[in-house]
């Protein structure tokens, strides 16, 4: 199980790097063809847009994994240690709830796009495909937030610093 999780984590990181590299290459090719060859590929812009969307949600998910998102901790830094753990657990629980709600509505939107049968203008792929990163990565963010709730509650019960991330 650990190997599967380790592979998944590294796959996410490599995917973000490859998508960013592809975006840079798309942009360079598009600029070259537009200004040097006076020709523009309509599909390049769409591929870049959908790659950017994928990279954004994948990066947000990785941001939770590595605690890279900003946090307002001016008040919680002054709390006693156990109360700080409890507050952090509640914040992670609220975050998980939000992420799962967004994932649900993203799934509903994907279903609507699938039922309508709409296609993207240039690539002619089903329109639900560009919407898939929303429910998928918000569900992953919700799961990662629930894991943090468990770690914070363990930190609260044990009274040690093994779950809480100091800001």
N, C-alpha and C positions, 0 to 999 in steps of 0.2 A: 504494500500500500504506500509506503514511504517513497518508493521509486516512482510510482505513478504520480504522486503529489509533486515530487522534485522535478520530474519531467514536465508536468503541467506548468509549474512556476517558471522554469527556464524557457518553455515554449512561449509563454506570454512575453517574456522579456525580449527574446529573439524576434518575435512577431512585431513588436513595436519598433525595434531597430530596422527591420527589413521594410516595414511600411514607410517609415520616415525616409529611408534611403530611396525607396521607389518614388515617393513624392518629390524628392529632390531631382531624381532622374526625369520624371514626368515633366517637371517644370522646365528643366534645361532643354529637353527635346522640344517641348511646346514653344519656348521662346525662339529656339533655333529655326524650327520650321516656319513659324509665323513671320519672323523678321528677316531671315536670310532667304528662305525659299518662297516666301509670300504664300504659304499654304498653312491652314490650320486644321488639325484633326479635332472633330467635335467630340469624339469619345474620350480624348485625353482629359478634358475638363471634368467630365462626369466621373471618370476613374479617380482623378485626384480628389474630387469632392467626397466621394464615398470612402476612399482610403483615409481621408482626414477624419471623417466621422468615426470610422472604425478605430483609428488610432486614438482619438479623443476618449472614447469610452473604455478602451483597453487601458489607456494610460491612467484614467481615473480609478479603475479597478486596481492597478498596480500601486497607485498613490495610497490607497487604503492599506495595501499589504505592507508598504514601507513607511507608513505614517508621514507621508509627504504633504498632506493637505494641511492648510493652516488651521490653527485652533486658538480660540480666545480663552486664555487661561489666567487672566488677571485675578479673577475671584477664586478660582479653584486652587491656585498656587498657595493661597493663604489658609486653606482648610486643613484640618487635621488629616493625617494620612488615611485612615479608614474612611472618613467622609469623602476624601478625594477619590478613593477607589469606587465608592458607591456612586458618586456623581458621574464619574467617568463611565461606569457601567450603564447608568441611565441614559447618558448621551449616546453611547453606542447602540443601546436598545432603540432609542428614538430614531437614530440614523438607519438602523436595520429596517425598522418599520417603514420609513420613507422610501428606502431603496426597493423594498418588496412591493410597495404600492405603485411606484413608477414602473417596476418590472411588469406588474400585472397590466397596467394601462398600455405599456408598450406592446405587450402580447396581444391585447385587444386590438390595438392599431394594426399590428401585423396581420391579424385575422381579417380585419376589414379590407386591407390591401389585397390579401389573397382572394377574398370573395369577389372583390370588384374586378380582379384580373388586370389591374393597371400595369403598364410596363414603363421602364425608364425611357426617355426620349432617344438617346443616342445608342446606348448599349443594348436596348431591348431585352433587359432582364426583368423579371417580375419585381414590382415596386416594393414588395414586402422584404426583399433581400437587404436593401440598404437600411431598413428599419430594424432588422434582427439584432444588431449590436445593443439596442436599447434594452429589451427584456433580458438578453443573455448576460450582459455585463452588469446591469443593475442587480440581477439576481446573485451574481458572484459577489458584488459589493455587499449585498445584504447578508450573505453567508459569512463573509469575512468579518462583518460587523458583529454577527452573533458569536463568532469565535472569540472576538475581543470581549464581549459581554461575559462569556464564560471565564476568560482569563482574569478579568477585573473582579468577578465575584470570587474566584479562587484566591486572588490577592486579598480581598476583603476578609474572607474567612480565615486564611492563614496568617494574615497580618504581615506578610513579607513583601518584598518588592519584585516578585517574580512575574507579575502580570502587568503591573502598571508601568507605563512609559512616562518618565519624568520629562517635562517640557524644558 
